[in-house]
Amino acid sequence: GAVVSQHPSWVICKSGTSVKIECRSLDFQATTMFWYRQFPKQSLMLMATSNEGSKATYEQGVEKDKFLINHASLTLSTLTVTSAHPEDSSFYICSASGTSTDTQYFGPGTRLTVL
Amino acid sequence: AQKITQTQPGMFVQEKEAVTLDCTYDTSDPSYGLFWYKQPSSGEMIFLIYQGSYDQQNATEGRYSLNFQKARKSANLVISASQLGDSAMYFCAMREGQMWDDKIIFGKGTRLHILP
């Protein structure tokens, strides 16, 4: 299967700071990337879908100004949590797909803790 | 309305027994795909099995099989001969459409505990 990486795997930051999470497809070109958020003991909730070179499509209720998504290349998408607050603490998972894949492949996730 | 329903929040099963995890779905799209993922405590999402809406046969992958009952909109996961390493969270998911860039929606999950 295709490989997707995320960096960092975990991050702790102070309230009010911004945090950037990277999602990379290592062995295929990801025309589409998806960002999910998972609170403890809950399911994955889709935040947004991004296509390379175009603006992300956000799910209802997700603040686009708070969660900035950039998908500037076929192997990299970034999620920036701006002015993070403790309620943004969560597990963020990306997935990627492309014309050479039959489905989405998930990254290992990033655990964000905002103090 | 929920599109994916998993009615079992948690299950306890004796090692080596078979286990069935329930999943029902709701869609009006004739073309869709159903997935099962395993999420151990490490958090990674491990793909287990896929069933397309037009597939005639039930999907199987090793010890995993998907009991696809289209008329009932049911896609239960069957794990045969359970192992201690099967203890994890299991998510049923659906993709409306069968393109690689269609989004996947997840159910709430079932936590499976395998007892020695």
Interface residues (C-beta under 8 A of the other chain):
Chain A: G1 T31 T32 F34 Q38 Q42 S43 L44 M45 L46 T49 N51 F91 I93 S95 S97 G98 T99 T101 D102 T103 Q104 Y105 F106 P108 G109 R111
Chain B: G33 F35 Y37 S42 G43 E44 M45 F47 Y50 F91 R95 W100 D101 K103 I104 I105 F106 G107 K108 G109
